[in-house]
Amino acid sequence: MDPITGYTKNSNTLGVTILANNCATADAYATGFMAMDLPEAFKVINSNKDLEAYIIYLDEKGIVQEFLTRGFRELLVE
């Protein structure tokens, strides 16, 4: 849902996981990033060193892609 218009919004963002200092902050950012356009979300993530992110989205061709911050990637266990 677009918080400005109150209407549903088509988005290429499929899922967002945020790691932050506390659950409420992580949840708030994850919810906000689902409503934002991807370039805006990337700006916020890159300007906030306290956030780690994993975002699944569709690229311009409709192909599923992933974005992971370096810190998020370092926490993954193979």
Jmol script that loads the backbone (N, CA, C; Angstrom):
load data "model"
ATOM      1  N   MET A   1       0.843  -1.175   0.000  1.00  0.00           N
ATOM      2  CA  MET A   1       0.000   0.000   0.000  1.00  0.00           C
ATOM      3  C   MET A   1       0.888   1.237   0.000  1.00  0.00           C
ATOM      4  N   ASP A   2       0.566   2.186  -0.826  1.00  0.00           N
ATOM      5  CA  ASP A   2       1.299   3.445  -0.877  1.00  0.00           C
ATOM      6  C   ASP A   2       0.834   4.317   0.288  1.00  0.00           C
ATOM      7  N   PRO A   3       1.736   4.660   1.206  1.00  0.00           N
ATOM      8  CA  PRO A   3       1.322   5.426   2.384  1.00  0.00           C
ATOM      9  C   PRO A   3       0.870   6.847   2.051  1.00  0.00           C
ATOM     10  N   ILE A   4       1.248   7.341   0.900  1.00  0.00           N
ATOM     11  CA  ILE A   4       0.853   8.699   0.522  1.00  0.00           C
ATOM     12  C   ILE A   4      -0.570   8.721  -0.049  1.00  0.00           C
ATOM     13  N   THR A   5      -0.861   7.753  -0.923  1.00  0.00           N
ATOM     14  CA  THR A   5      -2.171   7.746  -1.568  1.00  0.00           C
ATOM     15  C   THR A   5      -3.193   6.875  -0.847  1.00  0.00           C
ATOM     16  N   GLY A   6      -2.727   5.873  -0.108  1.00  0.00           N
ATOM     17  CA  GLY A   6      -3.626   4.937   0.550  1.00  0.00           C
ATOM     18  C   GLY A   6      -4.082   3.806  -0.359  1.00  0.00           C
ATOM     19  N   TYR A   7      -3.632   3.821  -1.609  1.00  0.00           N
ATOM     20  CA  TYR A   7      -3.995   2.781  -2.562  1.00  0.00           C
ATOM     21  C   TYR A   7      -2.887   1.743  -2.680  1.00  0.00           C
ATOM     22  N   THR A   8      -3.253   0.565  -3.190  1.00  0.00           N
ATOM     23  CA  THR A   8      -2.235  -0.445  -3.417  1.00  0.00           C
ATOM     24  C   THR A   8      -1.265   0.049  -4.483  1.00  0.00           C
ATOM     25  N   LYS A   9      -0.061  -0.487  -4.437  1.00  0.00           N
ATOM     26  CA  LYS A   9       0.991  -0.038  -5.342  1.00  0.00           C
ATOM     27  C   LYS A   9       1.670  -1.264  -5.940  1.00  0.00           C
ATOM     28  N   ASN A  10       1.835  -1.267  -7.248  1.00  0.00           N
ATOM     29  CA  ASN A  10       2.616  -2.329  -7.872  1.00  0.00           C
ATOM     30  C   ASN A  10       4.074  -2.097  -7.528  1.00  0.00           C
ATOM     31  N   SER A  11       4.737  -3.159  -7.118  1.00  0.00           N
ATOM     32  CA  SER A  11       6.129  -3.037  -6.706  1.00  0.00           C
ATOM     33  C   SER A  11       6.917  -4.213  -7.241  1.00  0.00           C
ATOM     34  N   ASN A  12       8.185  -3.971  -7.537  1.00  0.00           N
ATOM     35  CA  ASN A  12       9.046  -5.070  -7.952  1.00  0.00           C
ATOM     36  C   ASN A  12       9.786  -5.672  -6.752  1.00  0.00           C
ATOM     37  N   THR A  13       9.534  -5.165  -5.562  1.00  0.00           N
ATOM     38  CA  THR A  13      10.134  -5.717  -4.349  1.00  0.00           C
ATOM     39  C   THR A  13       9.277  -6.882  -3.864  1.00  0.00           C
ATOM     40  N   LEU A  14       9.904  -8.053  -3.736  1.00  0.00           N
ATOM     41  CA  LEU A  14       9.173  -9.258  -3.346  1.00  0.00           C
ATOM     42  C   LEU A  14       9.317  -9.572  -1.865  1.00  0.00           C
ATOM     43  N   GLY A  15      10.457  -9.236  -1.286  1.00  0.00           N
ATOM     44  CA  GLY A  15      10.679  -9.524   0.123  1.00  0.00           C
ATOM     45  C   GLY A  15      11.858  -8.747   0.666  1.00  0.00           C
ATOM     46  N   VAL A  16      11.780  -8.386   1.939  1.00  0.00           N
ATOM     47  CA  VAL A  16      12.846  -7.613   2.576  1.00  0.00           C
ATOM     48  C   VAL A  16      13.113  -8.191   3.969  1.00  0.00           C
ATOM     49  N   THR A  17      14.379  -8.421   4.276  1.00  0.00           N
ATOM     50  CA  THR A  17      14.795  -8.782   5.617  1.00  0.00           C
ATOM     51  C   THR A  17      15.818  -7.744   6.062  1.00  0.00           C
ATOM     52  N   ILE A  18      15.597  -7.162   7.226  1.00  0.00           N
ATOM     53  CA  ILE A  18      16.503  -6.147   7.765  1.00  0.00           C
ATOM     54  C   ILE A  18      17.027  -6.609   9.116  1.00  0.00           C
ATOM     55  N   LEU A  19      18.311  -6.427   9.334  1.00  0.00           N
ATOM     56  CA  LEU A  19      18.921  -6.648  10.648  1.00  0.00           C
ATOM     57  C   LEU A  19      19.272  -5.276  11.201  1.00  0.00           C
ATOM     58  N   ALA A  20      18.859  -5.022  12.427  1.00  0.00           N
ATOM     59  CA  ALA A  20      19.110  -3.733  13.077  1.00  0.00           C
ATOM     60  C   ALA A  20      19.367  -3.981  14.558  1.00  0.00           C
ATOM     61  N   ASN A  21      19.577  -2.908  15.305  1.00  0.00           N
ATOM     62  CA  ASN A  21      19.883  -3.015  16.734  1.00  0.00           C
ATOM     63  C   ASN A  21      18.723  -3.569  17.552  1.00  0.00           C
ATOM     64  N   ASN A  22      17.495  -3.439  17.041  1.00  0.00           N
ATOM     65  CA  ASN A  22      16.350  -3.989  17.760  1.00  0.00           C
ATOM     66  C   ASN A  22      15.266  -4.369  16.758  1.00  0.00           C
ATOM     67  N   CYS A  23      14.348  -5.183  17.225  1.00  0.00           N
ATOM     68  CA  CYS A  23      13.307  -5.733  16.352  1.00  0.00           C
ATOM     69  C   CYS A  23      12.392  -4.653  15.780  1.00  0.00           C
ATOM     70  N   ALA A  24      12.005  -3.688  16.599  1.00  0.00           N
ATOM     71  CA  ALA A  24      11.084  -2.646  16.135  1.00  0.00           C
ATOM     72  C   ALA A  24      11.698  -1.840  14.998  1.00  0.00           C
ATOM     73  N   THR A  25      12.980  -1.522  15.102  1.00  0.00           N
ATOM     74  CA  THR A  25      13.663  -0.777  14.045  1.00  0.00           C
ATOM     75  C   THR A  25      13.743  -1.608  12.768  1.00  0.00           C
ATOM     76  N   ALA A  26      14.114  -2.874  12.903  1.00  0.00           N
ATOM     77  CA  ALA A  26      14.206  -3.752  11.736  1.00  0.00           C
ATOM     78  C   ALA A  26      12.858  -3.878  11.046  1.00  0.00           C
ATOM     79  N   ASP A  27      11.805  -4.057  11.829  1.00  0.00           N
ATOM     80  CA  ASP A  27      10.464  -4.199  11.265  1.00  0.00           C
ATOM     81  C   ASP A  27      10.015  -2.921  10.562  1.00  0.00           C
ATOM     82  N   ALA A  28      10.285  -1.791  11.174  1.00  0.00           N
ATOM     83  CA  ALA A  28       9.882  -0.512  10.573  1.00  0.00           C
ATOM     84  C   ALA A  28      10.591  -0.284   9.234  1.00  0.00           C
ATOM     85  N   TYR A  29      11.892  -0.530   9.190  1.00  0.00           N
ATOM     86  CA  TYR A  29      12.620  -0.349   7.930  1.00  0.00           C
ATOM     87  C   TYR A  29      12.152  -1.352   6.878  1.00  0.00           C
ATOM     88  N   ALA A  30      11.972  -2.611   7.261  1.00  0.00           N
ATOM     89  CA  ALA A  30      11.543  -3.623   6.297  1.00  0.00           C
ATOM     90  C   ALA A  30      10.185  -3.257   5.698  1.00  0.00           C
ATOM     91  N   THR A  31       9.271  -2.803   6.540  1.00  0.00           N
ATOM     92  CA  THR A  31       7.957  -2.394   6.053  1.00  0.00           C
ATOM     93  C   THR A  31       8.073  -1.189   5.126  1.00  0.00           C
ATOM     94  N   GLY A  32       8.880  -0.216   5.510  1.00  0.00           N
ATOM     95  CA  GLY A  32       9.079   0.965   4.673  1.00  0.00           C
ATOM     96  C   GLY A  32       9.700   0.626   3.336  1.00  0.00           C
ATOM     97  N   PHE A  33      10.675  -0.277   3.340  1.00  0.00           N
ATOM     98  CA  PHE A  33      11.341  -0.640   2.087  1.00  0.00           C
ATOM     99  C   PHE A  33      10.411  -1.393   1.144  1.00  0.00           C
ATOM    100  N   MET A  34       9.426  -2.102   1.687  1.00  0.00           N
ATOM    101  CA  MET A  34       8.450  -2.770   0.827  1.00  0.00           C
ATOM    102  C   MET A  34       7.603  -1.744   0.078  1.00  0.00           C
ATOM    103  N   ALA A  35       7.399  -0.582   0.665  1.00  0.00           N
ATOM    104  CA  ALA A  35       6.574   0.461   0.043  1.00  0.00           C
ATOM    105  C   ALA A  35       7.389   1.417  -0.829  1.00  0.00           C
ATOM    106  N   MET A  36       8.703   1.468  -0.616  1.00  0.00           N
ATOM    107  CA  MET A  36       9.563   2.397  -1.366  1.00  0.00           C
ATOM    108  C   MET A  36       9.950   1.827  -2.722  1.00  0.00           C
ATOM    109  N   ASP A  37      10.348   2.712  -3.614  1.00  0.00           N
ATOM    110  CA  ASP A  37      10.999   2.272  -4.833  1.00  0.00           C
ATOM    111  C   ASP A  37      12.397   1.797  -4.462  1.00  0.00           C
ATOM    112  N   LEU A  38      12.916   0.802  -5.184  1.00  0.00           N
ATOM    113  CA  LEU A  38      14.210   0.216  -4.840  1.00  0.00           C
ATOM    114  C   LEU A  38      15.357   1.218  -4.744  1.00  0.00           C
ATOM    115  N   PRO A  39      15.507   2.152  -5.692  1.00  0.00           N
ATOM    116  CA  PRO A  39      16.627   3.100  -5.566  1.00  0.00           C
ATOM    117  C   PRO A  39      16.575   3.896  -4.258  1.00  0.00           C
ATOM    118  N   GLU A  40      15.382   4.253  -3.813  1.00  0.00           N
ATOM    119  CA  GLU A  40      15.244   4.966  -2.542  1.00  0.00           C
ATOM    120  C   GLU A  40      15.671   4.074  -1.379  1.00  0.00           C
ATOM    121  N   ALA A  41      15.233   2.827  -1.393  1.00  0.00           N
ATOM    122  CA  ALA A  41      15.595   1.888  -0.329  1.00  0.00           C
ATOM    123  C   ALA A  41      17.105   1.693  -0.283  1.00  0.00           C
ATOM    124  N   PHE A  42      17.738   1.533  -1.448  1.00  0.00           N
ATOM    125  CA  PHE A  42      19.187   1.350  -1.492  1.00  0.00           C
ATOM    126  C   PHE A  42      19.917   2.565  -0.912  1.00  0.00           C
ATOM    127  N   LYS A  43      19.421   3.766  -1.191  1.00  0.00           N
ATOM    128  CA  LYS A  43      20.031   4.986  -0.641  1.00  0.00           C
ATOM    129  C   LYS A  43      19.996   4.968   0.882  1.00  0.00           C
ATOM    130  N   VAL A  44      18.835   4.635   1.425  1.00  0.00           N
ATOM    131  CA  VAL A  44      18.683   4.610   2.884  1.00  0.00           C
ATOM    132  C   VAL A  44      19.605   3.554   3.492  1.00  0.00           C
ATOM    133  N   ILE A  45      19.630   2.373   2.907  1.00  0.00           N
ATOM    134  CA  ILE A  45      20.474   1.293   3.424  1.00  0.00           C
ATOM    135  C   ILE A  45      21.942   1.700   3.378  1.00  0.00           C
ATOM    136  N   ASN A  46      22.374   2.242   2.259  1.00  0.00           N
ATOM    137  CA  ASN A  46      23.785   2.611   2.109  1.00  0.00           C
ATOM    138  C   ASN A  46      24.197   3.787   2.994  1.00  0.00           C
ATOM    139  N   SER A  47      23.233   4.574   3.447  1.00  0.00           N
ATOM    140  CA  SER A  47      23.577   5.717   4.304  1.00  0.00           C
ATOM    141  C   SER A  47      23.431   5.404   5.789  1.00  0.00           C
ATOM    142  N   ASN A  48      23.014   4.179   6.123  1.00  0.00           N
ATOM    143  CA  ASN A  48      22.810   3.822   7.527  1.00  0.00           C
ATOM    144  C   ASN A  48      23.659   2.600   7.864  1.00  0.00           C
ATOM    145  N   LYS A  49      24.791   2.830   8.522  1.00  0.00           N
ATOM    146  CA  LYS A  49      25.724   1.745   8.828  1.00  0.00           C
ATOM    147  C   LYS A  49      25.184   0.751   9.844  1.00  0.00           C
ATOM    148  N   ASP A  50      24.081   1.083  10.518  1.00  0.00           N
ATOM    149  CA  ASP A  50      23.498   0.188  11.518  1.00  0.00           C
ATOM    150  C   ASP A  50      22.504  -0.803  10.929  1.00  0.00           C
ATOM    151  N   LEU A  51      22.299  -0.759   9.616  1.00  0.00           N
ATOM    152  CA  LEU A  51      21.359  -1.666   8.963  1.00  0.00           C
ATOM    153  C   LEU A  51      22.095  -2.654   8.074  1.00  0.00           C
ATOM    154  N   GLU A  52      21.645  -3.888   8.109  1.00  0.00           N
ATOM    155  CA  GLU A  52      22.063  -4.895   7.135  1.00  0.00           C
ATOM    156  C   GLU A  52      20.795  -5.349   6.441  1.00  0.00           C
ATOM    157  N   ALA A  53      20.891  -5.641   5.152  1.00  0.00           N
ATOM    158  CA  ALA A  53      19.674  -5.908   4.395  1.00  0.00           C
ATOM    159  C   ALA A  53      19.831  -7.044   3.398  1.00  0.00           C
ATOM    160  N   TYR A  54      18.714  -7.723   3.185  1.00  0.00           N
ATOM    161  CA  TYR A  54      18.572  -8.732   2.139  1.00  0.00           C
ATOM    162  C   TYR A  54      17.241  -8.436   1.453  1.00  0.00           C
ATOM    163  N   ILE A  55      17.314  -8.109   0.164  1.00  0.00           N
ATOM    164  CA  ILE A  55      16.115  -7.755  -0.582  1.00  0.00           C
ATOM    165  C   ILE A  55      16.007  -8.656  -1.813  1.00  0.00           C
ATOM    166  N   ILE A  56      14.828  -9.227  -2.004  1.00  0.00           N
ATOM    167  CA  ILE A  56      14.528 -10.010  -3.204  1.00  0.00           C
ATOM    168  C   ILE A  56      13.602  -9.160  -4.061  1.00  0.00           C
ATOM    169  N   TYR A  57      13.943  -9.019  -5.340  1.00  0.00           N
ATOM    170  CA  TYR A  57      13.168  -8.134  -6.211  1.00  0.00           C
ATOM    171  C   TYR A  57      13.182  -8.646  -7.647  1.00  0.00           C
ATOM    172  N   LEU A  58      12.310  -8.080  -8.455  1.00  0.00           N
ATOM    173  CA  LEU A  58      12.287  -8.374  -9.889  1.00  0.00           C
ATOM    174  C   LEU A  58      13.018  -7.274 -10.638  1.00  0.00           C
ATOM    175  N   ASP A  59      13.937  -7.663 -11.521  1.00  0.00           N
ATOM    176  CA  ASP A  59      14.625  -6.651 -12.317  1.00  0.00           C
ATOM    177  C   ASP A  59      13.736  -6.196 -13.474  1.00  0.00           C
ATOM    178  N   GLU A  60      14.286  -5.357 -14.356  1.00  0.00           N
ATOM    179  CA  GLU A  60      13.505  -4.784 -15.457  1.00  0.00           C
ATOM    180  C   GLU A  60      12.928  -5.842 -16.382  1.00  0.00           C
ATOM    181  N   LYS A  61      13.576  -7.017 -16.445  1.00  0.00           N
ATOM    182  CA  LYS A  61      13.115  -8.102 -17.317  1.00  0.00           C
ATOM    183  C   LYS A  61      12.193  -9.080 -16.588  1.00  0.00           C
ATOM    184  N   GLY A  62      11.906  -8.804 -15.312  1.00  0.00           N
ATOM    185  CA  GLY A  62      11.043  -9.691 -14.537  1.00  0.00           C
ATOM    186  C   GLY A  62      11.753 -10.887 -13.949  1.00  0.00           C
ATOM    187  N   ILE A  63      13.092 -10.825 -13.910  1.00  0.00           N
ATOM    188  CA  ILE A  63      13.895 -11.921 -13.355  1.00  0.00           C
ATOM    189  C   ILE A  63      14.165 -11.636 -11.883  1.00  0.00           C
ATOM    190  N   VAL A  64      14.011 -12.672 -11.063  1.00  0.00           N
ATOM    191  CA  VAL A  64      14.235 -12.527  -9.625  1.00  0.00           C
ATOM    192  C   VAL A  64      15.723 -12.271  -9.356  1.00  0.00           C
ATOM    193  N   GLN A  65      15.991 -11.234  -8.568  1.00  0.00           N
ATOM    194  CA  GLN A  65      17.353 -10.851  -8.191  1.00  0.00           C
ATOM    195  C   GLN A  65      17.445 -10.701  -6.676  1.00  0.00           C
ATOM    196  N   GLU A  66      18.665 -10.678  -6.167  1.00  0.00           N
ATOM    197  CA  GLU A  66      18.898 -10.479  -4.742  1.00  0.00           C
ATOM    198  C   GLU A  66      19.865  -9.325  -4.526  1.00  0.00           C
ATOM    199  N   PHE A  67      19.629  -8.578  -3.463  1.00  0.00           N
ATOM    200  CA  PHE A  67      20.560  -7.556  -3.000  1.00  0.00           C
ATOM    201  C   PHE A  67      20.895  -7.885  -1.559  1.00  0.00           C
ATOM    202  N   LEU A  68      22.171  -7.993  -1.244  1.00  0.00           N
ATOM    203  CA  LEU A  68      22.615  -8.247   0.121  1.00  0.00           C
ATOM    204  C   LEU A  68      23.696  -7.237   0.473  1.00  0.00           C
ATOM    205  N   THR A  69      23.598  -6.662   1.653  1.00  0.00           N
ATOM    206  CA  THR A  69      24.691  -5.822   2.117  1.00  0.00           C
ATOM    207  C   THR A  69      25.866  -6.736   2.481  1.00  0.00           C
ATOM    208  N   ARG A  70      27.047  -6.175   2.546  1.00  0.00           N
ATOM    209  CA  ARG A  70      28.240  -6.956   2.877  1.00  0.00           C
ATOM    210  C   ARG A  70      28.089  -7.609   4.253  1.00  0.00           C
ATOM    211  N   GLY A  71      27.586  -6.844   5.215  1.00  0.00           N
ATOM    212  CA  GLY A  71      27.415  -7.382   6.556  1.00  0.00           C
ATOM    213  C   GLY A  71      26.429  -8.535   6.613  1.00  0.00           C
ATOM    214  N   PHE A  72      25.356  -8.446   5.839  1.00  0.00           N
ATOM    215  CA  PHE A  72      24.377  -9.535   5.787  1.00  0.00           C
ATOM    216  C   PHE A  72      25.025 -10.775   5.194  1.00  0.00           C
ATOM    217  N   ARG A  73      25.755 -10.577   4.094  1.00  0.00           N
ATOM    218  CA  ARG A  73      26.414 -11.705   3.415  1.00  0.00           C
ATOM    219  C   ARG A  73      27.399 -12.406   4.356  1.00  0.00           C
ATOM    220  N   GLU A  74      28.118 -11.641   5.171  1.00  0.00           N
ATOM    221  CA  GLU A  74      29.094 -12.210   6.085  1.00  0.00           C
ATOM    222  C   GLU A  74      28.449 -13.076   7.168  1.00  0.00           C
ATOM    223  N   LEU A  75      27.190 -12.843   7.460  1.00  0.00           N
ATOM    224  CA  LEU A  75      26.486 -13.612   8.493  1.00  0.00           C
ATOM    225  C   LEU A  75      25.899 -14.922   7.976  1.00  0.00           C
ATOM    226  N   LEU A  76      25.878 -15.115   6.653  1.00  0.00           N
ATOM    227  CA  LEU A  76      25.307 -16.328   6.082  1.00  0.00           C
ATOM    228  C   LEU A  76      26.224 -17.525   6.335  1.00  0.00           C
ATOM    229  N   VAL A  77      25.613 -18.653   6.595  1.00  0.00           N
ATOM    230  CA  VAL A  77      26.344 -19.904   6.823  1.00  0.00           C
ATOM    231  C   VAL A  77      26.022 -20.833   5.666  1.00  0.00           C
ATOM    232  N   GLU A  78      27.054 -21.380   5.071  1.00  0.00           N
ATOM    233  CA  GLU A  78      26.825 -22.313   3.956  1.00  0.00           C
ATOM    234  C   GLU A  78      26.854 -23.732   4.425  1.00  0.00           C
TER     235      GLU A  78
END
end "model"
wireframe off; spacefill off
backbone 0.3
color backbone group
